[in-house]
Amino acid sequence: MKKLSLRLPESLHKRARDLAKEERISINQLIATALAEKIAVLDAEKHIEKRAKRASRAKFLEAMAKVPDVEPPDYDRLPEDL
């Protein structure tokens, strides 16, 4: 494992300390987890963008044409007020 010296504003450090205490984990674990989550989100975004570039409107419409045009069952309907 590598060490990393990190400078944080006092307010952010306090919030991290409080949150780590609430979660019963170390500040180190909190920061490592938060960084891993951020990296995962950014990687997923890049992956989705890459796949979107390969998209074909014609193929999408072809697939949608195969979907039956029927009303959904009651349990699968959106609420009226949406």
HELIX and SHEET records of a PDB file:
HELIX    1   1 GLU A   10  GLU A   23  1                                  14    
HELIX    2   2 ILE A   27  LYS A   53  1                                  27    
HELIX    3   3 ARG A   57  ALA A   65  1                                   9    
HELIX    4   4 ASP A   74  ASP A   76  5                                   3    
END                                                                             
